[in-house]
Amino acid sequence: MSELLDRRAVRLDETAADKEEAIRLCGAALVEIGAAEAGYVDTMVAREKSVSTYVGEGVAIPHGTLDGKALVKRDALAVLRFPAGVDWDGEQVTVCVGIAAAGDGHVELLAALAEILLDEDQARSLREATDVDTVIGLLSSVQEEASE
């Protein structure tokens, strides 16, 4: 998990006017840490237009299209928290987990995220996290349990 989640891409006090801005902020974080080329952000927006990335419990997982994989330099995540929430087609999203993945390296991560969302207390902890170590610890502990 630690190789996928760069501390610089965990941002816990973001604001966005709408879901497209939220997706673009996630993509910008992935670009800033060197995980993807700038064009990848547009593929994230395109993916959202074809299918919603809202997964429940106030969480969305924006990611690029298949064509966008060519713009990924390395697999990585960005976790952005929007304390005021973002309207996501009628759902209120407070956490966006942006994914850059060239191959299947993100599948374990999605499984870890699903484990968190299935646990009401852990889902709340993710939505309410105010420090980077909490987010990294939460995602890392779930992945460690999954690999045991």
C-alpha positions in Angstrom: 0.0 0.0 0.0 2.8 2.4 0.9 4.2 2.3 -2.6 0.8 3.2 -4.0 -0.2 6.0 -1.5 2.2 9.0 -1.5 1.6 11.2 1.5 1.6 14.2 -0.8 -1.5 12.8 -2.5 -3.5 12.7 0.7 -5.4 16.0 1.0 -8.0 16.2 3.7 -9.5 19.7 3.4 -10.5 20.2 -0.2 -13.4 22.0 -1.7 -15.1 21.5 -5.1 -18.1 23.1 -6.7 -19.1 19.8 -8.4 -18.0 16.3 -9.2 -16.0 17.3 -12.2 -13.9 19.7 -10.2 -13.4 17.0 -7.5 -12.3 14.5 -10.2 -9.9 17.1 -11.6 -8.4 17.7 -8.2 -7.8 14.0 -7.7 -6.2 13.8 -11.1 -4.0 16.8 -10.4 -2.8 15.2 -7.3 -1.8 12.1 -9.3 0.0 14.2 -11.8 1.8 16.3 -9.2 3.3 13.1 -7.6 4.5 11.9 -11.0 2.1 9.0 -11.3 0.4 10.2 -14.5 0.7 12.6 -17.4 -1.6 15.6 -17.4 -3.8 14.1 -20.1 -4.9 11.3 -17.7 -7.1 13.8 -15.9 -9.3 14.2 -19.0 -9.7 10.4 -19.2 -10.9 10.4 -15.5 -13.6 12.9 -16.4 -14.5 10.9 -19.5 -14.8 7.7 -17.4 -17.2 9.5 -15.1 -19.4 10.6 -18.0 -19.8 6.9 -19.1 -20.3 5.3 -15.7 -20.5 6.8 -12.2 -17.6 6.0 -9.9 -19.7 6.5 -6.7 -19.4 3.4 -4.6 -21.4 4.2 -1.6 -20.8 5.4 2.0 -19.9 8.9 0.7 -17.0 7.6 -1.4 -16.2 7.8 -5.1 -13.2 6.2 -6.9 -12.5 8.2 -10.0 -10.1 6.6 -12.4 -9.3 6.8 -16.1 -10.6 5.0 -19.2 -8.8 2.1 -20.8 -7.2 4.5 -23.2 -5.9 6.5 -20.2 -3.7 3.6 -19.0 -1.1 4.7 -21.6 -0.8 8.0 -19.7 0.0 6.3 -16.3 3.6 6.3 -15.3 3.2 4.2 -12.2 0.3 2.9 -10.2 -0.8 5.3 -7.4 -3.7 6.6 -5.4 -4.8 10.0 -4.3 -7.2 10.4 -1.4 -9.0 13.7 -1.2 -11.5 14.6 1.5 -14.2 17.2 0.9 -15.6 18.0 4.4 -18.4 20.1 2.9 -19.3 17.3 0.5 -19.7 17.2 -3.3 -23.0 16.4 -5.0 -22.4 13.3 -7.1 -25.6 12.8 -9.1 -27.7 13.2 -6.0 -25.3 11.4 -3.6 -23.1 13.3 -1.1 -19.4 12.4 -1.5 -16.9 13.4 1.1 -14.0 11.2 0.0 -12.6 10.6 -3.5 -10.0 8.0 -4.0 -8.4 8.8 -7.4 -6.6 5.8 -9.0 -3.9 5.7 -11.6 -3.2 2.2 -12.8 -1.4 0.9 -15.8 -2.1 -2.7 -15.1 -4.0 -4.6 -12.4 -2.0 -3.3 -9.4 -5.0 -1.3 -8.2 -7.2 -4.4 -7.7 -5.8 -5.1 -4.2 -6.4 -1.5 -3.4 -10.0 -1.6 -4.5 -10.5 -4.8 -2.4 -9.0 -3.0 0.6 -11.3 0.0 0.0 -14.3 -2.3 -0.2 -13.4 -3.8 3.1 -13.3 -0.4 4.7 -16.7 0.6 3.2 -18.3 -2.6 4.4 -17.3 -1.8 8.0 -19.4 1.1 9.2 -16.8 2.3 11.8 -14.0 2.2 9.3 -16.0 4.0 6.6 -16.8 6.7 9.1 -13.1 6.9 10.1 -12.2 7.4 6.4 -14.8 10.1 5.9 -13.9 11.9 9.0 -10.1 11.6 8.9 -8.3 14.9 9.5 -4.7 13.7 9.3 -2.7 11.9 6.7 -1.4 9.1 9.0 -5.0 8.1 9.8 -5.8 7.6 6.1 -2.5 5.7 5.4 -2.9 3.6 8.5 -6.5 2.7 7.7 -5.8 1.6 4.1 -2.6 -0.2 5.1 -4.1 -2.1 8.0 -6.9 -3.5 5.8 -4.5 -4.5 3.0 -2.3 -6.3 5.6 -5.3 -8.2 6.9 -6.2 -9.2 3.4 -2.8 -10.6 2.6 -2.5 -12.7 5.8 
